[in-house]
Amino acid sequence: MVEQLQAGQSDQSSRRSARRPIYKSLFFQVFVAVVAGITVGHFWPGLGADLKPLGDAFIKLIKMVIAPLIFCVVVTGIAKVGDVKAVGRIGFKAILYFEVVTTFALVFGLVVANVFTPGAGFNVDPSTLDAGAVEAKTGGAQLPHAVDFLLGIIPSSVIGAFAANQLLAVLFFSCLFGIALAQFGEKRSPIVLQFIDELTHIIFRLVGYIMKVAPVGAFGAMAFIIGQYGISSLGTFGKLIACCYLAAVLFALILACIARFYVGMNLFKFLRYTREEFMLALGTASTEAVMPRIMKKLQNAGNSSAATGLVVPTGYSFNLDGATIYLAISSIFLAQAFGVHLSLAQQLGMVGVLMLTSKGMAGVPGSSFLALSATAAAIGAYPVAGVALLLGADRIMDSMRVFVNLLGNCVATFVVAKWEGQLDTARMHRVLNGEDVAAPAAAPEPVAEGNKGMAAPAPAELGRRGVAPVTSAE
């Protein structure tokens, strides 16, 4: 027994000694790139603004693999669980959770804005507003109508959905394909499942190659933001920005409580485990930039691939917690800036409008301005052109929105997986405690009760395939 303990301690010490130097850590590289981008954008704003293509190129590289990755993860997850009813329950529970949390986020944002009054004292003259500024920002785009948004989930062409990177449409097709494959696999050898499973590992390997240039993308994106909008804009909208970031911190603490008391997870340990992904998301101002890696780490932390594959992509359209907080605070800010007092009934009506407009925001250029414009038009309390006041501060809010959106989707995955009994809690604790970070690329699937589908590949089988291990600093 003593020899075994000594051997275990020796293995742990050898793993610690084998850790890579800090300069090879993606977290460190992205952090340095972000600092460098801020420096270049501040001292050489012209050069910083010209570096925008670096960030855009990296985001395009990531978007290139998101649709096939969602397809592979969702199909294999559903096929391995095999219980069609379980898939329906996961989807229903995810939507229910999203609606409750985003509604709370809207109300929470309204409360914060009413308490701290970020727009008080602006006394804006409506005659000085440029009515065309918002249209120039959005490029004439419009938020989809509720019916159009729901119909858009059903793709007119499967190939077109993949080509246009329509995530909800890809997710819809993937669910149907996975259900059909699960039922087909009960009678015949699951050759297609094996192919898609192998393809998943190849795509994750491709993501690893793309992440090599993540610091370059973060550098270009941050240099552009600071060079284009300047740090000086922080002073003009200081109270609004401080109010939004304070609300983000408080909301993150609420998510920490949900994770702690329902899931049994320490959210701060999870943030340490995913620090590279969060730093990259902040540096590029995009949650899509880390979607493949965050899904991989959520699976590695004990969530089933079915829960991860369904909750995360759906959350990108239905669970924008950070965006809803920003919309609520900004709406009250605009009313206060025009000296308009909104009654309780008007504010509740605002919540209803924002609940609808926020669901169609993902992937629409200037979506926050469109949602705010629609809200202003609906309540009629202040000029729609007043939304142009936020043009100078909107990009500074990206970090807040990205952080809360990403954190909210991660917590949602754990909650739904726990709710459905597809969370390996023991594995979650080992991974977050740093005791089991070298795991197969596809984490072992928690088998739901009544599982009649195909089993997940055994670790030995994964080893024969040459699957690279997942580490906390891959």
C-alpha angles and dihedrals in degrees: 000000000000090000090053091051091049091049090050091050090048090052091050093049091048090052090050091050090048093057114121121253114268093249089064092055114108090219091057093044093050092045091054090046092052092049090048091049092052090049094050093044092051101044098031105028094168092056091043093054090050091056093069093105090065092061093040092052093053092049089050091051090054094044088053091070102031098087096048090043092054090048094051096044095046095044095048092043094053094041093051094047089046095188109116092191090055090055090053091048091051091052094046094046091047093052091045092050092046093052094049095046098043091047089051089048090054093049090044091053091050091051092050092048093049092049098047099029097208093183098051114121098022094106093188119200108224091211090067094059124109105226092195097053095087093046090052089051095050096040091229093299120151134205111250120253114253092252093046090048092054093044089049089065088071106070120225086211128016091213090049092052091054093044093050093043092235097171099191091049091048090048091051093052091044091055092051092046092048093050091049091047092050092054093043090051092061090072107028141034109283097235092148091052091053090050093049091045091054090046089055091058091048092052091049088051089051089051088054090057092049092050089062088077095042093108090055091052093047091049093052095045095049094044089053095049094050094038094049101041104019132217089263090077087071090071097050094052096025097131094047092048092046090049093052094047092046089052089049092053093047092047090049088055089053089052088049089056092050090049093047102045100035105028098026091230128140103227093200090058088050090052089052089050092051099033093122093055094047092047091051092047090052092046095051095034088229133107090197089067090070102031096108094047095043091052090051093050093046089055091046089053092061105275115132117247089240093057093042094046094049102038102043100051092041090049091058088071104024105033107051096146096164093047093050092050089050093048093050094048093043092051091054090042091057092049091050091046089058092045092247120148112213116209122224090256091053092049092050088050088051089055090053093051093046091049087063101037095046092059093065097045102097113104096004115121112244089002095161091057091047092051092048092047091051090049093049091050092048098051095034094205098124136013117286088224087066088081086078087075089076096056092096096049104035098088091048086061093057094091092053094047094045094048096048094041092052095043091048092053092048093051090045090056092053092045095050093043090050091045091052095043093247099118121101096214095183091054091046091058093046092051096045091046090053093244098115110026098131100077137142115281090248108051117224110275117242102230113230121222111270093025108169099162135090121306123241117256114272119248090249090056090050089051092054089053091058095241111178117236123250114238132181090251105034 
